[in-house]
Amino acid sequence: MSEWPNCPKCNSEYTYEDGSLYVCPECAHEWTAEAVEKPESETVVNDSNGNALTDGDSVSVIKDLKVKGSSSVLKMGTKVKNIRLVEGDHNIDCKIDGFGAMKLKSEFVKKI
């Protein structure tokens, strides 16, 4: 119908151009032409040995880690199953038996 791309957020076809931005009138999302042409590149998360990690992997902690807000320590060799990769400084979300939900840095784990 139009020469402009569909909205990447809600997939609406009623987008329009406003200067250097595309605008969606349905969800009010704004984006640039470069964002349409360049698909999001996935960042590769590596463990301490350089192995690529993916969602659902099992990892092992390589050193004792102090748990912020607690007096306990996460011991070296603790196994963590079913990790989930996220953006940010602590790029692994997981649940650890005895500790609960935690965020870990990938540099302190190795893939099992």
C-alpha positions, 0 to 999 in steps of 0.5 A, a space after each residue: 500500500 505505501 512505500 514506507 516500511 511497516 512499523 517494527 514494533 506493532 507491524 502497522 502498515 500506516 507509517 509515515 515519514 517525518 524528516 529523517 524518522 519514520 513514525 507509526 500513528 498507531 503505537 507512536 514508535 519512531 525509528 530511523 531508516 538505518 534501523 530498518 535497513 540494518 537488522 539487529 545483530 545478535 551479540 555473542 556471549 562467551 564463557 571464560 574459556 571462549 565457548 559461545 553460550 546459548 539460552 538453555 545451556 548448563 554452566 559451572 561457576 569457576 571461582 567463589 563469588 560473593 553474593 551482594 546483599 547476603 552473607 553467603 558465598 556462591 562456591 566454585 563448581 556450583 552447577 547452573 542449569 537452563 541459563 537465559 542470556 540477557 543484555 547488560 553487564 551481568 548477561 546471564 539470568 538463572 536460578 540457583 538451588 539454595 540461592 534463587 534467581 541471580 544474575 551472573 557475568 559470563 566471565 565467571 562461568 564455564 560451559 559444561 
